[in-house]
Amino acid sequence: MQRLLMLLASLIILVPGRAQKIWISGAVEDSISHSPLQGVIVTVNNDTARVITNQYGLFRIAVPSQDAILLFEHHKYFPKRLSAGAYSRMLVQLSSREEIQDDVAKKAKAIARERSSNGSNPNYGNSAMGTRAFFDETYGTLYENKFVETDIKTASMFAVDVDRAAYSNIRRFVKLKEKIPVNAVRIEEMMNYFHYHYPLPAPGQTLAIYSSYATCPWAPDHRLLQIAVRGKAVNLDSLPPSNLVFLIDVSGSMSLPNKLPLLQAAFRILVNNLRSNDHVAIVAYAGTPGIILPSTPGDQKAKILNAIDNLSAGGATAGEAAIKLAYKIAEENFIKDGNNRVIMATDGDFNVGQTSDYDMEQLILGKKETGVLLTCLGFGMKNYKDSKLETLSSKGNGNFAYIDNLEEANKIFAKEFGSTLFTVAKDVQADVLFNPHTVKSYRLIGYENKVINDEDSATDKISGGIIGSGHCAVAMYEIVPQQGKMEADSSLATIQLGYREAIDTTMRYVYYKAPGELTEFREASSDFRFASAVALMGMLLRKSAYKGNGSCNMVQDIARRSLDDDPGGYRREFLALLRELRKSKKIED
């Protein structure tokens, strides 16, 4: 017995204390498809710790120190070793072995042959109510803005926002090597996906306006006017407390790996950024909605994450009832002067209760005055309802993003956490009054479904956009200049920017006069040139009647010369996507 006690004592001395362990959680995904990987074995060098990723590609493991090396193994993928470092959250990408990649390529070729033999692509078709369908995806019909003569109409009004869903959705089509539906191309959302370097407003101001005026590369006789609206940046430490309701679609259509599993991984990233003064409730809905988690402090992360991880998909989609319940919870836990927001994550395929885009629009308009904002996150493919989510976000004082992979989730919820979730201005609308002495005609590039008509401006029901903390919204006009003598007033336009503070109902205004000094395009700022390249790519994808002599070569040349400071590498990714588009011949070259 004495020898046994001595042996136990020695073992206790040899076993490291629990306090020495560092917990690391993360997600593992396929490096190409970005689908979560289940069954990946995670081990620690020189340690007995061993876990296996769950069906959502998630893992949590204890390591002895920051110097520990983690090994990720799966029989269909090449192993990877990573240092734990100073991170408590990891996103790991594994590369498929050669034979697996060959198999994927063979399947892709077989699908292509099948489509070719059918004589047409079966994935495309028409649908009613002004939408176009890809598989069962729907996109609101866009009619390209035309040139307007200033002799007929000098004013141009549109809602200003920084929705970015179209760009990441287009990226998804490019990665799949599929033809991009024309109505999925919203040029303003493509331009506003990227970072620009316009200065923040002066202290005490909420919004600042800037403009640039240069020659047009695809129409040498025309000009380009870029208008940028920059929102003030709120320090993360002083952001107001958040009252969030996660409204999560767990219907049967969400069961695919790039839907609910990706959604869960995305929300885990968001939860890791919450503070003790933030609160989160979770409503999940299929046939009927239910409260999965009552409003819970943000520092109870284990409780929140456990609720997210235990979600499973199945059943119909009762979107109407779920939205009503989510708003009810948000109103019950309303934080005065706080950030009150419903974050809806879905493929938008509602099929129970009110389901049409119009029905959803009326429902959200009725909730707008509650002071609760709406963020819509789109997921998935084949039955993705872009038209519905775009309508919901635009009518609900909200923003809209499409999450195609974990890197996009990380961009939205980690790198751009403040600007995504914290609004500094809402109901933002620009009224641009052109000078007929210098501008013969003008055309707003993009913003087709955000144009505010004269009849709308006479009412109190104008739907403006929102600007988040530090956001920069860019708009671009193509201009036909007046020819002849110089006028005393050589300005291009007077801009009136109307908005409301995030927690105020008073309409405020900022005024700005856009000067008419012309710059050669090659001498314009890198921000101006890069946004122009993105706009031209959008016009090529839409087969625009206004693309002039624009080409893929022109887009590539402009973008390559305009990379400048590129945080996150998104401008370089744009060039890579353009190369893939040209290679697949999915864009006019």
DAUR-V771958 format. One line per field, one symbol per residue. ss: DSSP state (a for helix, b for strand, c for the rest). phi: phi as a letter, one per 40 degrees, with the letter a starting at -180 (. if undefined). burial: + if it has 16 or more other ideal C-beta (glycine too) atoms within 10 Angstrom, else -. Layout:
ss = ???
phi = ???
burial = ???
//
This chain:
ss = caaaaaaaaaaaaacccaaacbbbbbbbbbcccccbccccbbbbcccccbbbcccccbbbbbbcccccbbbbbbccbbbbbbbcccccbbbbbbcbcaaaaaaaaaaaaaaaaaaaaccccccbbbbcccbbbbccbbbbcccccccbbcccccbbbbbcccccaaaaaaaaaaaacccccaaaccaaaaacccccccccccccccbbbbbbbbbccccccbbbbbbbbbbccccaaacccbbbbbbbbccaaaccaaaaaaaaaaaaaaacccccccbbbbbbbcccbbbbbbbbbcccaaaaaaaaacccccccccaaaaaaaaaaaaaaccccccbbbbbbbbccccccccccaaaaaaaaaaaaaaccbbbbbbccccccbaaaaaaaaaaccbbbbbcccaaaaaaaaaacaaaaacbbbbbbbbbbbbccccbbbbbbbccaaabccaaaacccccccbbbbcccbbbbbbbbbbcccccccccccbbbbbbbbbcccccbbbbbbbbccccbcaaaccaaaaaaaaaaaaaaaaccccccccccaaaaaaaaaccccccaaaaaaaaaaaaaaaaaaccccc
phi = .ccccccccccccccccccccbcbbabbbccccgccbcgccbbbdfaccabbcccbgcaaacbcacccbcbbbaccbccbbbccfccbbbbbbbcccdccccccccccccccccccccgacccbacbcggbbbbfbcbbccbbdcbcbccccacbbbaccabdbccccccdcccccfbccddcccbcccccccccbbcccdcdgbcbbbbaabacbccadcbbbbbbbbbccbcddcbcccbbbbcbbcbcdccccdcbddcdcccccccdcccbcccbbbbbbabcbcaccacdbdccccccccccccccacihcbccdccccccccccccbdbcgbcbacbcbacgccabgcbcdcdcccccdcccccgccbbbbcbgagbcbdcccccdcccbfbbabbbbacccccccbbcbdcccbbcbabfcabbbbccccbbcaaaccggdcbcbcdccccbcbcccbbbcdgcbbbbbbcbcccbhccccccccabbbbbabcdbbbccbbbbabccbccbcdcbccccdccdcccccdcccccfccbcfccacccdccccccbcfcbcggccccdccccccccccfcacb
burial = -----------------------+++++++---+++++-+-+-+--+-+---++-++++++-++---+-+-+++--+--+-+-+-----+++++-+----------------------------------++++-+++++-+-++--+-+---+++++++++++++++++++++---++++-++++++++++++++-+--+----++++++++++++++--+++++++++++++----++-++++++++++-++-+++++++++++++++++-+---+++++++++--+--++-++-+-++--++-+++-+-+--+++++++++++++++--+-+--+++++++++++++-++-+-+-+++-++--++-++++++++++++-+++++++++++++++++++++++++++++++--+++++++++++++++++-++-++++++++++++++-+---------+++++++++++++++++++++--------++++++++++-+-------+-+-+-+----+--+++++++++++++++++++-+-+++-+++-+++-++--+---+----+--+--++--++---++--
//
